[in-house]
């Protein structure tokens, strides 16, 4: 649902994982198909808890991890993020319409503030190259680029140049079908209003 493109972060650690970006990280970018890097805590909890049999401690770790990334993107000047979001992810209610309205307004505000380069793959775009999974594309000042992919119960950090290039090509193809930054911000705000109206209707 979400695709991310990331510019310059610290290099991957020797254990094959990726250290969370620090506030003094090099300028970079992140792009995703679902809005979890920019989410609020209510959205994170609702996203994880009903889907997998996650223990309370594990759920807390997932939420804290996403909250840390979100804090870096909102409270520091780097990295600058590029994100490619599927419209379906914006319309699916996770946590209810009020939570979705708050979440989407947050994303739009970040885009208007220049912290996020936002593009939406609209439903009208149909099938696209990133339909199967999300992907992070990460570039580093002192290491080779990598691609990070998540799927059902799987996570894969790829550093083989051919695989990374294939992920970059898929991202570029999907991006070519996406709405412009300004059109995307307008659409995200419009969908947020739809969720807000749905929330208010439920209260009456």
WOTA-V115310 format. One record per pair of residues at least 6 apart in sequence whose C-alpha atoms are under 6 Angstrom apart, sorted by the first residue. I is the first residue (numbers start at 0). GAP is how many residues later the second one is. Records with the same first field share a line. If there is no record, write none. Layout:
BEGIN
I=GAP, GAP
END
This chain:
BEGIN
0=32, 33, 85, 133
1=30, 31, 32, 83, 132
2=28, 29, 30, 81, 131, 132
3=26, 27, 28, 79, 131, 132
4=24, 25, 26, 77, 131, 132
5=22, 23, 24, 131, 132
6=21, 22, 131, 132
7=18, 19, 20, 131, 132
8=12, 16, 17, 131
10=129
11=6
22=53
26=51, 52
27=51, 52
28=50, 51, 52, 53
29=51, 52, 53
30=51, 52, 53
31=51, 52
32=51, 52, 53, 101
33=51, 55
36=29, 32, 33
37=32
42=52
43=19
45=48, 49
79=35
80=35
81=34, 35
82=35
83=35, 36
84=35
85=34, 35
86=34, 35, 36
96=98, 102
97=98, 101
100=91, 94, 95
103=88
107=77
109=6
110=6
117=63
118=59, 60, 61, 62, 65
119=58, 59, 64
120=57
127=46
128=41, 45
133=15
134=13, 14
135=11, 12
136=10
137=7, 8
138=6
145=12, 13, 18
146=10, 11, 17
147=8, 9
148=6, 7
END
